């Protein structure tokens, strides 16, 4: 049965820290250390997370975000933070913060369209 929550929650369970940044679906991975003695011990691999200030042209300000390096490459490919957020579906953003930021950018763009059309 589907829950009444937002659609991005249905996509895949993310770890809690990923809700506070742009992680692009990256998760903690688990496996074993396998040394020469073959005595395996559990370990985990964390995503490569960087604190970056990214510029939003629509909001006209720098935003400090926790971002994985793979998302940084995707942002460069799309042409900036705004196109990345607007072209990515909510369920693929995997983050409440990213969805809120996307909605803020959409509202700002709609306000600019309304004000420019009313001035004509």
C-alpha positions as CSV (number, residue, x, y, z in Angstrom):
1,X,0.0,0.0,0.0
2,X,1.3,3.4,-0.9
3,X,1.9,5.9,1.9
4,X,0.5,9.4,2.0
5,X,4.0,10.9,2.2
6,X,5.8,12.7,-0.6
7,X,6.7,10.7,-3.7
8,X,10.5,10.9,-3.2
9,X,10.1,8.8,0.0
10,X,8.7,6.0,-2.1
11,X,11.7,5.7,-4.3
12,X,14.3,4.4,-1.9
13,X,15.1,4.7,1.7
14,X,18.0,7.0,2.2
15,X,20.2,7.4,5.2
16,X,19.3,10.3,7.4
17,X,22.3,12.5,6.7
18,X,21.4,12.5,3.0
19,X,18.2,14.4,3.7
20,X,20.3,17.5,4.5
21,X,22.1,17.8,1.2
22,X,22.4,16.8,-2.5
23,X,23.5,13.1,-2.3
24,X,22.0,11.9,-5.6
25,X,21.0,8.6,-4.2
26,X,24.4,7.7,-2.9
27,X,24.4,5.5,0.2
28,X,26.7,3.9,2.8
29,X,28.0,0.7,1.4
30,X,29.1,-2.3,3.4
31,X,31.5,-5.1,2.8
32,X,34.5,-6.9,4.3
33,X,38.2,-6.1,4.7
34,X,40.0,-9.1,3.2
35,X,43.6,-9.1,4.3
36,X,46.3,-11.6,3.5
37,X,45.3,-13.7,6.6
38,X,41.8,-14.0,5.1
39,X,40.3,-13.0,8.5
40,X,37.4,-10.9,7.2
41,X,36.1,-7.9,9.2
42,X,33.1,-5.7,8.4
43,X,33.7,-2.2,7.2
44,X,31.7,0.5,5.5
45,X,32.3,3.0,2.7
46,X,30.8,6.5,3.1
47,X,29.9,8.6,0.0
48,X,32.4,11.3,-1.0
49,X,30.7,14.4,0.5
50,X,32.0,18.0,0.1
51,X,30.7,21.2,1.6
52,X,30.3,23.6,-1.3
53,X,28.8,27.1,-1.9
54,X,26.7,26.8,-5.1
55,X,25.2,29.8,-6.9
56,X,21.6,29.9,-7.7
57,X,20.9,32.4,-10.5
58,X,17.2,32.5,-9.9
59,X,17.5,33.2,-6.2
60,X,20.6,35.4,-6.9
61,X,22.6,34.1,-3.9
62,X,25.1,31.4,-2.9
63,X,23.8,28.4,-1.0
64,X,26.0,26.3,1.2
65,X,25.2,22.7,0.6
66,X,26.6,19.2,1.4
67,X,27.1,17.6,-2.1
68,X,28.5,14.4,-3.3
69,X,31.2,14.6,-6.0
70,X,29.0,12.7,-8.5
71,X,26.2,15.3,-8.0
72,X,28.8,18.1,-8.6
73,X,29.7,16.6,-11.9
74,X,26.0,16.3,-12.8
75,X,25.5,20.0,-11.8
76,X,28.3,21.0,-14.1
77,X,26.9,18.9,-16.9
78,X,23.4,20.4,-16.6
79,X,24.8,24.0,-16.5
80,X,24.3,25.0,-12.9
81,X,22.3,24.3,-9.7
82,X,19.0,25.7,-11.0
83,X,18.9,23.5,-14.2
84,X,19.9,20.5,-12.2
85,X,17.2,20.9,-9.7
86,X,14.5,21.8,-12.2
87,X,15.3,18.9,-14.7
88,X,15.6,16.2,-12.0
89,X,12.4,14.6,-10.8
90,X,11.6,14.9,-7.1
91,X,11.9,11.1,-6.5
92,X,15.4,11.2,-8.0
93,X,16.6,14.0,-5.7
94,X,16.3,11.8,-2.6
95,X,16.3,14.7,-0.3
96,X,13.8,16.9,1.5
97,X,16.1,19.9,1.3
98,X,16.6,19.5,-2.5
99,X,12.8,19.3,-3.1
100,X,12.2,22.4,-0.9
101,X,15.0,24.3,-2.8
102,X,13.4,23.2,-6.1
103,X,10.0,24.5,-5.0
104,X,11.5,27.8,-3.9
105,X,13.2,28.3,-7.3
106,X,10.0,27.4,-9.1
107,X,8.0,30.0,-7.1
108,X,10.7,32.6,-7.7
109,X,10.6,32.0,-11.5
110,X,6.8,32.2,-11.5
111,X,6.9,35.5,-9.7
112,X,9.4,36.9,-12.2
113,X,7.2,35.8,-15.1
114,X,4.1,37.4,-13.5
115,X,5.9,40.7,-12.8
116,X,7.4,40.8,-16.3
117,X,4.1,40.1,-18.0
118,X,2.2,42.7,-15.9
119,X,4.8,45.4,-16.8
120,X,4.2,44.9,-20.5
